[in-house]
Amino acid sequence: MASELELGRQVCFALYAASRAVTQLYRPVLDALGLTYPQYLVMLVLWEQGQTTVKALSTTLNLDSGTLSPLLKRLEAAGLVTRRRRADDERSVEVRLTDDGATLRERATTVPRKIAGATGMEAAELETLRRDLTRLTETVSAQRLTPDEP
């Protein structure tokens, strides 16, 4: 008899295992660019937007400032981004690509194809998966569950 508490039946474990596997797949590809996976995500946002604030990055990537600040510090030390307080609002820090950060985009253009190819899935399957995971994230993020009373 199948139990609801079997590991193999848990969506959370399937998501966890898939996330770890995909992140591991990225490692050698991103190592060649000198980036970690979270740094790559930051760079994707900056390559798309050109500049943004730390707060907007935090919201877009769903990362708290305690995680994001050290990432940005390392990207700045690597010469890929700059951080500056906005003159009109000193509480807001603007993040911009340096020339080296913008140039790195060209080297990174093969990353999505390499990863997609390694999944063994067709483009349409990957798009469906991305859409379903985005919907799941939005739905779950809106939930506020409370513990059951004994």
Secondary structure, 3 states (H helix, E strand, C coil): CCCCCCHHHCHHHHHHHHHHHHHHHHHHHHHCCCCCHHHHHHHHHHHHHCEEEHHHHHHHHCCCHHHHHHHHHHHHHCCCEEEEEECCEEEEEEEEECHHHHHHHHHHCCHHHHHHHHHCCCHHHHHHHHHHHHHHHHHHHCCCCCCCCC
